[in-house]
Amino acid sequence: MKTFKIGGIHPKENKLSAGKKIEPTPIPEMVYIPMSQHIGAPAKPIVAVGDTVKAGTKIGESSGFVSANIFSSISGTVEKIDNIADASGFKKQTVIIKSDGTDTWEETIDRSTDLIKSTNLTPDEIKAKIIEAGIVGMGGATFPLGVKLSPPKDVTITHILVNGVECEPYLTADHSLMLEKAEEICVGVELLKKVLGINTAIIGIENNKPDAIEKMQNAASAYTGTQVVPLKVKYPQGSEKHLIQALIGVEVPSRKLPASVGVIVSNVASVFAVYEAVMKNKPLFERVVTVTGTSVKNPSNFLVRLGTRTGDLFPLVGGIPEDTDKIISGGPMMGKSISSVEIPITKGSSGVVCMTENEAHRKKEQNCIRCGRCVEACPIGLEPYLLNTLAKKSMIPELLEHNITECIACGSCSFSCPANKPLLDYIRLGKAKAIQATMEKK
């Protein structure tokens, strides 16, 4: 069974919502839509207070090559444009819309469930629709897909790899999407192949999802050059570079992007969004989100309008459990603990996890016993114990020398440390300082 070579861990999966059908959530009375839901320059609001909008109305225009358009997720009136904190804790310019209760969509959107398999659009026209729809990496990275589909002229793309791994504990949003939208995902893959002028696509799925593997294999069998490859379960296999290594045995060089080895990687949710954008004229304004936790009464997968308050989702699963100590936006390994249930769901919100006090409480830190488990676990081949020490002392040249900027913040080091050291906390801090120092030097 294929997997990546170096490091990796096996946290308890806790896929409590696996097999649960995707349920649309009620239309919220208010949505809070940040203009920055992607890596790169924030979108610029193109609406004003008092404007009326529909679901699918563009309300934010991309402001650069690395940026993405933003759309209203409901019909109603723009109440306010304000700075609101997102899951990272930073305040972002946000358009606040009050629902009119009608859920009117833009007339250009095809709301039927009919499967459309082919199009006469040219590759450039398909790419233009993807860019216009504001599609980003929906596995959490939120990198604008249009940028990935525009590699430098001296780069030749040979493979599209579709990420159906979903290696984070608890999360099942991608799993549920593959079960219910396998045909649409495969059409989305064909559209991406047409844009890039290639015929090779590989869909990677970890083998703890045998039903999704079967569904996707059956759907993919109708398309030449597309195959589904089961992968051994190992975290963090959903990382781009590790997925590439697992699927095609190629290692992406240090400080290089996947395109440098002829590969484009896209999450299954992003590929489904491509299908909807091109075949249904539907911009990205809703996504599948897992709401779960060991004490949650009814862990579920929901189709959520972007801008919905996180707190609006909990009544749908039986409320916030009394023993909840932390609420995580994303998965427990790489997600962020949110300070308020007012935080809105955005393009990169794959899940909301309620952690009990026992799960969230950090054990008492002890002295390092020099066991080397953090080194064995690191999927990049770094030395976390050393980076931790250097970061504490703000030794920037030494941090750069030991490749701290290569860290993907997967948390494997902290997870594996028997001394309960918060390795990732200090490594993240050191990485931020190192990047800042490098930028200032330039």
C-alpha positions as CSV (number, residue, x, y, z in Angstrom):
1,M,0.0,0.0,0.0
2,K,1.4,3.4,-1.0
3,T,2.4,6.1,1.4
4,F,5.1,8.7,1.9
5,K,8.5,7.7,3.2
6,I,9.7,9.8,6.1
7,G,8.0,10.3,9.4
8,G,4.3,10.5,10.0
9,I,2.0,9.5,12.9
10,H,-1.3,7.6,13.5
11,P,-3.6,9.7,15.7
12,K,-6.9,8.2,16.7
13,E,-9.2,8.7,13.7
14,N,-12.5,9.6,15.5
15,K,-14.4,9.7,12.2
16,L,-17.7,10.0,14.1
17,S,-19.7,11.5,11.3
18,A,-18.5,9.1,8.6
19,G,-21.5,7.8,6.6
20,K,-23.7,10.7,7.6
21,K,-25.4,12.3,4.5
22,I,-24.8,16.0,3.7
23,E,-27.6,18.1,5.1
24,P,-28.2,21.7,3.9
25,T,-28.4,24.1,6.9
26,P,-31.2,26.6,7.3
27,I,-30.6,30.0,5.7
28,P,-29.1,32.2,8.4
29,E,-30.7,35.5,9.3
30,M,-27.3,37.2,9.0
31,V,-24.0,36.3,7.3
32,Y,-20.6,37.8,7.9
33,I,-18.5,37.4,4.8
34,P,-14.8,38.3,5.1
35,M,-13.1,39.8,2.1
36,S,-10.0,37.7,2.9
37,Q,-10.8,34.0,2.7
38,H,-7.7,33.0,0.8
39,I,-3.9,33.3,0.7
40,G,-3.0,36.6,-1.0
41,A,-4.4,40.0,-1.3
42,P,-7.9,40.6,0.2
43,A,-10.8,41.2,-2.2
44,K,-12.1,44.7,-2.4
45,P,-15.8,45.2,-1.5
46,I,-17.9,46.3,-4.5
47,V,-21.1,46.8,-2.6
48,A,-22.2,49.5,-0.2
49,V,-24.5,49.6,2.8
50,G,-28.1,49.4,1.7
51,D,-27.4,47.5,-1.5
52,T,-29.6,44.4,-2.2
53,V,-27.9,41.2,-3.2
54,K,-28.8,37.6,-4.2
55,A,-27.1,34.4,-3.5
56,G,-24.3,34.3,-6.0
57,T,-23.9,38.1,-6.3
58,K,-20.3,39.2,-6.4
59,I,-19.6,41.4,-3.4
60,G,-15.8,41.4,-3.4
61,E,-13.4,41.8,-6.4
62,S,-10.0,40.1,-6.4
63,S,-7.3,42.7,-6.0
64,G,-4.3,40.9,-7.6
65,F,-3.0,37.8,-9.3
66,V,-3.0,36.0,-6.0
67,S,-6.4,36.8,-4.8
68,A,-10.0,35.6,-5.2
69,N,-13.5,37.0,-5.8
70,I,-16.1,36.8,-2.9
71,F,-19.8,36.2,-3.4
72,S,-22.9,36.7,-1.3
73,S,-24.3,33.4,0.1
74,I,-27.8,34.6,0.7
75,S,-30.3,37.2,-0.7
76,G,-30.9,40.3,1.3
77,T,-29.5,43.7,2.2
78,V,-25.9,44.8,3.0
79,E,-26.3,46.0,6.6
80,K,-22.7,47.0,7.4
81,I,-19.1,46.7,6.3
82,D,-16.9,46.2,9.3
83,N,-13.7,44.6,10.6
84,I,-14.6,41.2,12.2
85,A,-12.3,38.6,13.6
86,D,-11.9,35.3,11.7
87,A,-10.7,31.9,13.0
88,S,-7.1,33.2,13.1
89,G,-8.1,35.9,15.6
90,F,-7.2,38.7,13.2
91,K,-9.8,41.3,12.2
92,K,-10.7,41.2,8.5
93,Q,-12.8,43.5,6.4
94,T,-16.2,41.9,6.4
95,V,-19.5,42.5,4.5
96,I,-22.5,41.8,6.8
97,I,-25.7,40.9,5.0
98,K,-29.2,40.5,6.4
99,S,-31.4,37.9,4.8
100,D,-34.7,38.8,3.2
101,G,-36.0,35.3,3.8
102,T,-36.5,34.5,0.1
103,D,-33.2,32.8,-0.7
104,T,-33.2,34.2,-4.2
105,W,-30.3,33.1,-6.4
106,E,-28.7,34.9,-9.4
107,E,-30.7,33.8,-12.5
108,T,-27.6,32.6,-14.3
109,I,-27.0,29.8,-11.8
110,D,-28.4,26.4,-12.8
111,R,-30.0,25.0,-9.6
112,S,-31.0,21.6,-11.2
113,T,-29.4,18.4,-10.0
114,D,-28.9,17.2,-13.6
115,L,-25.4,15.9,-14.3
116,I,-23.6,17.7,-17.1
117,K,-20.7,15.7,-18.5
118,S,-19.3,17.8,-21.3
119,T,-18.8,21.4,-22.5
120,N,-17.7,23.1,-25.7
121,L,-15.8,25.8,-23.7
122,T,-12.1,26.3,-24.5
123,P,-9.4,25.7,-21.9
124,D,-9.0,29.5,-21.5
125,E,-12.8,29.9,-21.0
126,I,-12.9,27.2,-18.4
127,K,-10.0,28.7,-16.5
128,A,-11.7,32.1,-16.7
129,K,-14.9,30.7,-15.1
130,I,-12.9,29.0,-12.3
131,I,-11.1,32.3,-11.5
132,E,-14.4,34.3,-11.7
133,A,-16.1,31.8,-9.3
134,G,-13.5,32.5,-6.6
135,I,-12.4,28.9,-6.1
136,V,-9.5,28.3,-3.7
137,G,-7.9,25.3,-2.1
138,M,-10.7,24.0,0.2
139,G,-8.6,21.5,2.1
140,G,-7.5,24.4,4.4
141,A,-4.6,26.0,2.4
142,T,-7.0,28.4,0.5
143,F,-4.5,29.1,-2.3
144,P,-6.4,30.5,-5.3
145,L,-6.9,27.7,-7.9
146,G,-6.6,30.1,-10.8
147,V,-3.0,30.7,-9.9
148,K,-2.2,27.0,-9.7
149,L,-3.7,26.7,-13.2
150,S,-1.4,29.4,-14.5
151,P,2.1,27.9,-14.1
152,P,5.2,29.7,-15.6
153,K,5.7,29.2,-19.3
154,D,8.9,27.2,-18.7
155,V,7.0,24.6,-16.5
156,T,5.4,21.6,-18.0
157,I,2.5,20.0,-16.0
158,T,2.2,16.2,-16.5
159,H,-0.1,15.2,-13.6
160,I,-3.2,16.4,-11.7
161,L,-3.4,14.8,-8.2
162,V,-6.7,15.0,-6.5
163,N,-6.6,15.0,-2.7
164,G,-9.2,12.8,-1.2
165,V,-7.0,11.8,1.8
166,E,-8.7,13.8,4.6
167,C,-6.1,12.6,7.1
168,E,-7.1,15.0,9.9
169,P,-8.9,13.2,12.8
170,Y,-12.7,13.8,13.1
171,L,-13.2,15.4,9.7
172,T,-15.5,13.7,7.1
173,A,-16.5,16.5,4.8
174,D,-14.5,15.3,1.8
175,H,-15.5,11.7,2.5
176,S,-19.2,12.6,2.4
177,L,-18.6,14.6,-0.7
178,M,-17.0,11.7,-2.6
179,L,-19.8,9.4,-1.6
180,E,-22.5,11.8,-2.8
181,K,-20.8,13.7,-5.7
182,A,-18.4,11.2,-7.2
183,E,-19.6,11.8,-10.8
184,E,-19.4,15.5,-10.5
185,I,-15.9,15.3,-9.0
186,C,-14.8,13.2,-12.0
187,V,-16.2,15.8,-14.4
188,G,-14.4,18.5,-12.5
189,V,-11.2,16.5,-13.0
190,E,-11.8,16.3,-16.7
191,L,-12.2,20.1,-16.8
192,L,-8.9,20.6,-15.0
193,K,-7.2,18.1,-17.4
194,K,-8.6,20.1,-20.3
195,V,-7.4,23.5,-18.9
196,L,-3.8,22.1,-18.5
197,G,-3.9,20.1,-21.7
198,I,-3.0,16.8,-20.0
199,N,-4.6,13.3,-19.7
200,T,-3.2,12.0,-16.4
201,A,-5.1,12.4,-13.2
202,I,-4.7,10.4,-9.9
203,I,-7.2,10.6,-7.1
204,G,-5.6,9.6,-3.8
205,I,-7.9,8.3,-1.0
206,E,-6.8,6.7,2.3
207,N,-8.0,3.1,2.8
208,N,-10.1,3.9,5.8
209,K,-12.7,5.1,3.3
210,P,-13.4,1.9,1.3
211,D,-16.9,3.1,0.3
212,A,-15.5,6.3,-1.1
213,I,-12.7,4.4,-2.9
214,E,-15.3,2.2,-4.5
215,K,-17.6,5.1,-5.5
216,M,-14.8,7.1,-7.0
217,Q,-13.3,4.1,-8.8
218,N,-16.7,3.3,-10.4
219,A,-17.1,6.9,-11.5
220,A,-13.5,7.3,-12.7
221,S,-13.7,4.2,-14.8
222,A,-15.6,6.1,-17.5
223,Y,-12.7,8.5,-18.0
224,T,-9.5,7.7,-19.8
225,G,-6.3,8.6,-17.9
226,T,-8.0,9.1,-14.5
227,Q,-7.4,6.5,-11.8
228,V,-8.1,6.2,-8.0
229,V,-5.3,5.0,-5.8
230,P,-5.9,3.7,-2.3
231,L,-3.3,4.9,0.2
232,K,-2.1,3.6,3.6
233,V,-3.5,5.6,6.5
234,K,-0.8,7.9,7.8
235,Y,-0.9,11.6,8.9
236,P,-0.1,14.1,7.4
237,Q,-0.6,12.4,4.0
238,G,-3.0,15.2,2.9
239,S,0.0,17.6,2.7
240,E,0.7,18.4,-1.0
241,K,4.3,17.3,-1.0
242,H,3.6,14.1,0.9
243,L,0.7,13.2,-1.4
244,I,2.9,13.7,-4.4
245,Q,5.5,11.4,-2.9
246,A,2.9,8.8,-2.0
247,L,1.1,8.7,-5.3
248,I,3.9,9.1,-7.9
249,G,7.1,8.6,-5.9
250,V,8.5,12.1,-6.6
251,E,10.0,14.4,-4.0
252,V,9.4,18.1,-4.4
253,P,12.7,20.0,-3.8
254,S,13.1,22.2,-0.8
255,R,11.5,25.6,-1.2
256,K,9.9,24.6,-4.5
257,L,6.2,24.3,-5.4
258,P,4.6,21.1,-6.8
259,A,4.5,22.6,-10.3
260,S,8.3,22.4,-10.3
261,V,8.0,18.6,-10.7
262,G,5.1,18.9,-13.2
263,V,2.3,18.4,-10.7
264,I,-0.9,20.3,-9.7
265,V,-2.6,19.2,-6.5
266,S,-6.3,20.0,-5.8
267,N,-8.6,19.0,-3.0
268,V,-11.8,17.1,-3.9
269,A,-14.0,19.9,-2.6
270,S,-12.2,22.4,-4.9
271,V,-12.7,20.0,-7.8
272,F,-16.4,19.7,-7.1
273,A,-16.5,23.5,-6.9
274,V,-14.9,23.6,-10.4
275,Y,-17.7,21.4,-11.7
276,E,-20.3,23.7,-10.2
277,A,-18.6,26.9,-11.5
278,V,-18.1,25.6,-15.1
279,M,-21.2,23.4,-15.6
280,K,-23.7,25.2,-13.3
281,N,-22.4,28.8,-13.4
282,K,-22.4,28.7,-9.6
283,P,-19.7,30.7,-7.8
284,L,-18.2,29.4,-4.5
285,F,-20.6,30.6,-1.7
286,E,-21.3,27.3,0.2
287,R,-19.3,24.3,1.3
288,V,-19.5,21.0,3.2
289,V,-18.5,21.3,6.9
290,T,-18.2,18.6,9.5
291,V,-19.5,19.5,13.0
292,T,-18.3,16.9,15.4
293,G,-16.7,15.9,18.7
294,T,-16.7,12.9,21.1
295,S,-19.4,14.4,23.2
296,V,-21.5,15.9,20.4
297,K,-24.9,14.2,20.3
298,N,-25.2,14.0,16.5
299,P,-21.9,14.5,14.6
300,S,-22.9,15.5,11.1
301,N,-21.9,16.9,7.7
302,F,-23.6,20.0,6.5
303,L,-23.8,22.1,3.4
304,V,-23.2,25.6,4.9
305,R,-23.5,29.0,3.4
306,L,-20.3,31.0,3.7
307,G,-20.5,33.7,6.4
308,T,-22.7,31.6,8.7
309,R,-21.8,32.0,12.3
310,T,-20.2,28.9,13.8
311,G,-22.6,29.2,16.7
312,D,-25.6,28.7,14.3
313,L,-24.4,25.1,13.5
314,F,-24.5,23.7,17.0
315,P,-28.3,23.6,17.5
316,L,-28.3,21.2,14.4
317,V,-26.1,18.6,16.3
318,G,-27.8,18.9,19.7
319,G,-26.0,21.9,21.1
320,I,-22.5,22.5,22.5
321,P,-21.7,19.7,24.9
322,E,-21.3,20.8,28.5
323,D,-17.9,19.3,28.8
324,T,-16.5,21.3,25.8
325,D,-13.3,23.1,26.7
326,K,-12.2,24.2,23.2
327,I,-13.9,24.6,19.8
328,I,-11.5,24.0,16.9
329,S,-12.0,25.5,13.4
330,G,-10.6,22.7,11.2
331,G,-9.2,19.5,12.5
332,P,-7.5,19.0,15.9
333,M,-4.0,18.6,14.4
334,M,-3.8,21.8,12.3
335,G,-6.9,23.7,13.1
336,K,-7.2,26.8,15.2
337,S,-9.0,27.2,18.6
338,I,-11.6,29.9,18.1
339,S,-12.3,32.5,20.8
340,S,-16.0,33.0,19.9
341,V,-18.8,31.2,18.2
342,E,-19.4,34.4,16.3
343,I,-16.5,33.4,14.0
344,P,-17.9,32.9,10.4
345,I,-17.6,29.8,8.2
346,T,-15.3,30.6,5.3
347,K,-14.0,28.9,2.1
348,G,-11.3,27.0,4.1
349,S,-13.6,25.8,6.9
350,S,-13.6,22.0,6.6
351,G,-14.9,21.3,10.1
352,V,-15.8,22.5,13.6
353,V,-14.7,20.2,16.4
354,C,-15.7,20.4,20.1
355,M,-12.9,19.2,22.3
356,T,-13.6,18.0,25.8
357,E,-11.5,19.2,28.8
358,N,-9.7,15.9,28.9
359,E,-8.8,16.1,25.2
360,A,-7.9,19.8,25.1
361,H,-6.0,20.0,28.4
362,R,-2.2,20.0,28.0
363,K,-0.3,17.6,30.2
364,K,2.5,19.0,32.4
365,E,5.6,19.7,30.5
366,Q,8.7,17.7,31.5
367,N,12.3,17.7,30.6
368,C,13.4,16.4,27.2
369,I,14.6,12.8,27.5
370,R,16.5,12.9,24.2
371,C,14.4,10.1,22.8
372,G,14.3,11.4,19.2
373,R,10.6,10.6,18.7
374,C,10.0,14.1,17.4
375,V,12.7,13.6,14.7
376,E,11.3,10.2,13.8
377,A,7.8,11.7,13.4
378,C,8.7,14.8,11.4
379,P,7.5,14.1,7.8
380,I,9.9,16.8,6.5
381,G,13.0,15.4,8.2
382,L,13.6,18.3,10.5
383,E,14.9,18.3,14.1
384,P,11.9,19.7,16.1
385,Y,13.7,19.5,19.5
386,L,16.5,21.7,18.1
387,L,14.2,24.2,16.3
388,N,12.2,24.5,19.6
389,T,15.4,25.5,21.5
390,L,16.5,27.9,18.8
391,A,13.1,29.5,18.5
392,K,12.9,30.1,22.3
393,K,16.2,32.0,22.0
394,S,15.2,33.8,18.8
395,M,18.3,32.6,17.0
396,I,17.1,33.5,13.6
397,P,20.2,32.7,11.4
398,E,20.4,29.2,13.1
399,L,16.7,28.7,12.5
400,L,17.1,29.4,8.8
401,E,20.2,27.2,8.7
402,H,18.1,24.3,10.0
403,N,15.3,24.9,7.5
404,I,12.6,26.1,9.9
405,T,10.6,27.6,6.9
406,E,10.1,24.0,5.6
407,C,7.9,23.1,8.6
408,I,4.3,22.5,7.5
409,A,3.0,22.9,11.1
410,C,1.4,19.4,11.1
411,G,1.9,18.9,14.8
412,S,3.4,15.4,14.5
413,C,6.3,16.5,16.8
414,S,4.1,17.7,19.6
415,F,1.9,14.6,19.3
416,S,4.8,12.2,19.6
417,C,6.7,14.0,22.4
418,P,6.5,11.9,25.7
419,A,7.7,15.0,27.6
420,N,4.6,16.9,26.5
421,K,6.6,19.8,25.1
422,P,4.7,22.3,23.0
423,L,7.2,22.0,20.2
424,L,4.9,23.2,17.5
425,D,4.0,26.4,19.4
426,Y,7.6,27.6,19.5
427,I,8.4,26.3,16.0
428,R,5.5,28.3,14.6
429,L,6.7,31.4,16.5
430,G,10.3,30.9,15.3
431,K,9.1,30.3,11.7
432,A,7.1,33.6,11.7
433,K,10.2,35.5,13.0
434,A,12.5,33.8,10.5
435,I,10.1,34.7,7.6
436,Q,9.8,38.3,8.8
437,A,13.6,38.6,9.1
438,T,14.1,37.2,5.6
439,M,11.5,39.7,4.1
440,E,13.1,42.6,5.9
441,K,16.5,41.6,4.6
442,K,15.1,41.5,1.0
